Every structure is written in structure tokens, then in C-alpha cells.
Amino acid sequence: MAKRFELYGRLGQGSMSRVWRAMDHNAGREVALKILDKFKTIRFEHRFLGLNKPTEGEVAMQLKHPNIVKTFDQGITTADEQFLAMEYVKGISLSFLVDTQNKKMRKNRLNFIIQLGKAVQYLHDQHWIHRDICPRNVIIDENLELKLIDFGLVVPNTPDFQKPGNRTGTVSYMAPELIKRQKTDQRIDIFSYAVSCYEMFTNEHPWNVSGETIEIVVLLINKPPKDLRELEPRVDDQIADTIMRGLEADPYNRWQTVGEMVEQFEEAQLRLAKQRSLLKKKSLAASRQKKTSDEKTDHDIVVENPEEFAKYEKEGSKTEDSSERSKKESQKGTAFNLDDLGFEAESMDEESK
């Protein structure tokens, strides 16, 4: 290992592994080198004795998706520890963006939600259950591309691995059936994905139980979650409804695939893009008569006056005297959010030149 990998510095440490930024001299490239703790790995894999469970490295080597970190090689060190040589992704953790709720998050969260959903759906299409979907296991690179990075708890989505009893994962993202030691399948990932989506909008857990014990979570999980719109009233209804259905306690009342959720999010994204474009044209026309200041708002929210938007969309290309239109708009006092698609609003003065 010392001859092949030159360690530059530690990137992180989890409950069962350590990760370094390193140079792989055999391949001539920089990698993220993950080394699994020998004894913790043995204890974890002991739960699946006789089931021929693949190792994390064997799983990771099979995954080929733009939103999943690449694994170039895997094996065993001279100290009998499993290692993975993975793509080195220069970026920041999604959990940091959730915590800060900065402009990068507000501007791109719907895009991040869609990318994560596609990564999870790919895993399910390959007949795997991830079991630990959460912002901590996601990195956003410098090009705003999302990468799912950890596969230590992945198991095949087959009857033997769906049996009750194995409660592994991050407690506050566990589906009720997993906590209660019931039969599980890919729908536990749908629940965890929905919790992650909820947090991307609110920086709060639907049950406000982050960091609590499983026993407390069992009590809270039997109560309905707080509606996302109570914390973010301006969120688009289609987006909010999609997330809330993913949080259903009964797996049969949830979405049955992540792909169904992604379809809803993409449909909302397209609708909001059209809405934003039409409203922007109207505002630019008004700005030719009167200069307006740029309004800084969050993204992926509905217009404050949807009836006005529907009226404008129906009228299409009809025109009226510009001075009269300006007078009417000033009388109505209608406010619009021009940032629904997830781009910064541009200066009306600059665009009207």
C-alpha cells in the first residue's frame, strides 16, 4: 500500500472507515482512498453470515452513474483491511449546504433533489438497497454535480436481505418499518430520500428528531410529520406534496419508486421555468417605462398572485398602450417572484438596455 499510494491528507472519517486524499502511483491519478476498519467491518458482516453478502468494494465497482462516485479499484491491504480507490471529488458536503441554507443551496436545491433521486433510482434498478441515504453521504462538486459517495451499508434487494431484524443506517433517516424491525425493501430509501429533500428546503427534520435514540424515534414516527409548507410557506405545492407523500409511515402509502418522485420534481421544474420566463418578459416590458429594483428571493416558489399569471399566460402576445399598462400595474401592486427556476434574478435595468 505504501508503495502504491502516497497519502496527502485525511479527507474524513466515518464510523467504520477512514478516507485520505492520495496519489495512486500505479494508475497515475489522484484518488480518495478509503480504508475500512477491520474489526468493525467483521462485526457488521457477521449479521449476514451464510447470505453471501458482497463487500462494499464489490458493490461500488459495479456502479456506473454520473451521480455516483466512481470506484476505480478495491482490495485487501497487507493489514487485512478492505480498501477502495475512488474518484477524488473536489467539493462540499450536501449536509453543509443544508445547514447553511446559503445562496448556492437556495438557487440549486431542486436540481440537487433531482440528481440525488436519479442516483437512488439507478441503485434500485440494479437491485440494491442503499440503507443510508442522507445529506452527509452526498458531495456537490465545483460544477454543481451531485455525487453519492458511501455504500458501506448497501445490500441486495432480495428476499434474504429484506427479512426483519437488521437496523443499520442513520437513525433520523430510518423508515418506520426499519425501526420497528419489519420486512424492508427499496421503500426505506424512498423515505430517507424524502427526509433529505425536506431538509434541503427547511434545514429541519420532519419530526425534529435528529440525533435522538431509536426508542424516541419510534414514538415520534407514529405522529404525522410537520407539513413542509408550515416551515416554507412559499414552496411550490407540487414539490411539497411529492415530498410529503414520500414521508408516509406506511410504505404502501408512499411513492413506490424514487423515479415517480423525480418525475414530479422535473414536471414542477419545467412548469416553474415557463412561469418565470413569462413573468420576466412582463416585468422587462414594464421596466422600459419605469426602472425597478431587483428583488432577491428564494427559489422554487410560486408567484404571489397566480391569478395574474394565469391571466397573462392566456393573453399571450396581446399588447396594449405601454403607458396605460404601466399605470395599471402600479395600481394593482402585483408582486412576482422571478426566480422560480433557480437562477439569480438579473437587473432589469441592464436587460432593458
SVG drawing of the C-alpha trace seen along z (x, -y; Angstrom):
<svg xmlns="http://www.w3.org/2000/svg" viewBox="-57 -56 64 76">
<polyline fill="none" stroke="black" stroke-width="0.4" points="0.0,0.0 2.8,-2.5 4.5,-1.9 1.3,-2.3 -0.4,-5.2 1.1,-8.4 -1.1,-10.0 -1.7,-13.8 -4.1,-14.3 -7.2,-12.9 -10.5,-13.8 -12.8,-12.4 -13.6,-9.6 -16.8,-7.6 -17.9,-5.1 -16.3,-2.2 -13.7,-3.8 -11.1,-6.5 -10.6,-8.4 -7.5,-10.0 -6.7,-12.1 -3.9,-10.2 -1.9,-9.7 -2.2,-6.2 1.2,-5.7 0.0,-2.6 -2.7,-4.4 -1.1,-7.9 -4.1,-9.7 -5.3,-11.4 -7.9,-9.3 -9.9,-9.2 -8.5,-6.2 -11.0,-4.6 -9.8,-2.0 -12.3,-0.1 -11.8,0.7 -11.1,4.4 -12.9,5.3 -15.9,3.1 -16.3,4.5 -16.2,8.0 -18.9,7.3 -21.1,5.7 -20.8,8.5 -21.3,11.1 -25.0,10.1 -25.2,11.6 -23.5,15.0 -24.5,17.5 -26.0,15.0 -23.0,14.4 -23.2,10.6 -20.9,8.7 -18.4,6.3 -18.6,2.6 -15.8,2.6 -17.6,5.3 -20.8,3.3 -19.1,-0.1 -17.1,1.3 -20.4,2.3 -22.0,-1.2 -21.7,-3.4 -23.8,-6.6 -22.9,-10.3 -24.3,-11.0 -22.5,-8.2 -18.8,-8.5 -16.6,-6.2 -14.6,-3.4 -11.5,-2.5 -10.2,0.4 -10.8,2.3 -8.9,5.0 -7.3,6.0 -4.3,4.3 -1.3,6.2 -3.0,5.5 -6.1,7.4 -8.2,4.3 -10.5,3.6 -9.7,0.6 -11.4,-1.3 -9.6,-3.7 -12.3,-6.1 -12.7,-9.2 -11.5,-12.2 -14.3,-14.8 -13.4,-18.4 -16.4,-19.9 -18.5,-20.3 -20.9,-18.1 -24.6,-18.4 -25.0,-18.5 -23.1,-21.7 -25.4,-23.3 -28.4,-22.1 -27.1,-23.6 -26.1,-27.0 -29.1,-27.4 -26.9,-29.7 -27.5,-31.1 -26.0,-28.1 -28.5,-25.8 -31.5,-28.1 -30.6,-28.5 -30.0,-24.9 -31.8,-22.7 -34.4,-21.4 -31.6,-20.4 -29.8,-18.7 -33.0,-16.8 -33.5,-15.6 -29.8,-14.5 -30.0,-12.6 -33.2,-10.9 -31.7,-9.7 -28.7,-8.2 -31.0,-6.4 -33.3,-5.1 -30.3,-3.8 -29.2,-1.8 -32.7,-0.3 -32.7,0.5 -29.5,2.5 -31.4,4.3 -29.6,2.7 -30.9,1.1 -28.7,-1.8 -30.0,-1.9 -28.2,-5.2 -29.5,-8.0 -28.8,-11.3 -27.0,-14.6 -23.9,-13.5 -23.3,-10.9 -23.5,-13.3 -20.9,-15.7 -21.6,-18.6 -18.6,-19.3 -17.4,-22.6 -19.7,-22.2 -22.8,-21.7 -22.8,-18.0 -24.0,-15.7 -22.2,-12.6 -23.5,-9.8 -20.4,-8.6 -20.9,-5.9 -22.0,-2.3 -21.0,-0.6 -24.5,0.5 -25.7,1.5 -27.4,4.9 -29.1,6.7 -32.8,6.1 -33.6,9.8 -35.8,11.8 -33.0,12.9 -31.8,9.3 -35.4,7.9 -36.0,10.0 -36.7,8.2 -34.0,7.5 -31.1,5.5 -31.5,1.9 -28.5,0.3 -28.4,-3.3 -28.6,-6.8 -31.4,-6.8 -33.1,-10.1 -33.4,-8.9 -34.7,-5.4 -38.1,-4.4 -40.7,-3.3 -40.7,0.3 -36.9,0.5 -37.0,-0.9 -39.8,1.5 -37.8,4.5 -40.3,5.3 -39.7,6.5 -37.9,3.9 -37.2,3.2 -36.3,0.3 -39.0,-1.9 -36.9,-2.5 -34.6,-4.5 -37.6,-6.4 -38.4,-7.5 -34.8,-8.6 -34.7,-10.4 -37.9,-12.3 -36.4,-13.3 -33.3,-14.6 -35.5,-16.6 -37.5,-18.1 -34.2,-19.2 -32.9,-20.8 -35.9,-23.2 -36.1,-23.8 -32.9,-22.7 -35.3,-20.9 -36.2,-17.3 -39.9,-16.5 -40.2,-15.1 -37.4,-17.2 -35.6,-14.1 -32.1,-14.5 -29.6,-12.8 -32.2,-11.0 -32.3,-7.4 -34.2,-4.7 -36.7,-4.5 -37.6,-8.1 -37.9,-8.0 -40.3,-5.1 -42.6,-7.3 -42.4,-10.3 -42.6,-8.3 -46.2,-7.4 -47.2,-11.0 -47.7,-12.8 -44.7,-15.0 -45.0,-18.7 -46.1,-19.8 -43.2,-21.3 -45.3,-24.4 -45.5,-25.3 -41.8,-26.0 -41.5,-27.3 -45.0,-28.6 -43.8,-29.7 -42.7,-26.3 -44.5,-25.1 -47.4,-22.8 -46.4,-20.0 -42.9,-19.9 -44.2,-19.9 -46.9,-17.3 -44.3,-15.0 -42.0,-15.2 -44.8,-14.7 -46.1,-11.6 -42.5,-10.2 -42.7,-10.6 -45.8,-8.3 -45.3,-5.9 -47.0,-3.1 -44.7,-2.0 -47.7,-1.2 -48.9,-4.8 -45.5,-6.1 -44.3,-6.5 -43.3,-3.0 -40.3,-4.2 -38.0,-7.2 -38.4,-7.6 -42.0,-8.6 -40.9,-11.4 -38.3,-12.6 -40.9,-12.8 -43.0,-15.1 -40.0,-17.3 -39.0,-17.6 -42.5,-18.4 -42.6,-21.2 -39.2,-22.4 -40.4,-22.8 -43.6,-24.5 -41.8,-26.9 -39.4,-27.7 -42.2,-28.6 -43.9,-30.6 -40.7,-32.5 -40.0,-33.2 -43.4,-34.7 -43.3,-36.8 -39.8,-38.1 -40.9,-39.2 -43.8,-41.1 -41.6,-42.8 -39.0,-43.7 -41.7,-45.4 -42.8,-47.4 -39.2,-48.4 -38.9,-50.2 -41.3,-52.8 -40.1,-52.8 -36.9,-51.5 -37.4,-48.8 -35.1,-47.4 -34.2,-43.7 -36.0,-41.6 -33.8,-39.0 -35.9,-35.9 -35.6,-32.2 -36.1,-29.8 -38.7,-27.1 -41.6,-29.1 -44.9,-30.1 -45.9,-33.6 -47.6,-35.6 -50.5,-36.3 -51.2,-33.1 -54.4,-34.5 -52.5,-37.4 -50.0,-34.9 -52.8,-32.8 -54.4,-35.9 -51.1,-36.9 -50.4,-33.5 -53.9,-33.3 -53.5,-36.7 -50.3,-35.6 -48.9,-38.2 -51.7,-40.7 -50.4,-44.2 -51.7,-47.5 -50.5,-51.0 -47.3,-50.9 -48.1,-54.0 -51.6,-52.7 -50.1,-49.2 -47.6,-50.8 -50.3,-52.8 -52.5,-49.7 -49.5,-47.7 -48.7,-50.4 -52.3,-50.5 -52.5,-46.7 -49.3,-46.5 -48.8,-42.9 -45.6,-41.3 -43.9,-38.4 -41.1,-36.0 -38.9,-35.9 -36.5,-33.2 -38.7,-30.1 -36.3,-28.1 -33.3,-28.5 -31.3,-31.3 -30.4,-34.7 -32.7,-37.5 -31.0,-39.7 -31.0,-43.5 -34.0,-44.8 -32.1,-48.0 -29.3,-46.0 -31.6,-43.7 -33.7,-46.6 -30.8,-48.4"/>
</svg>
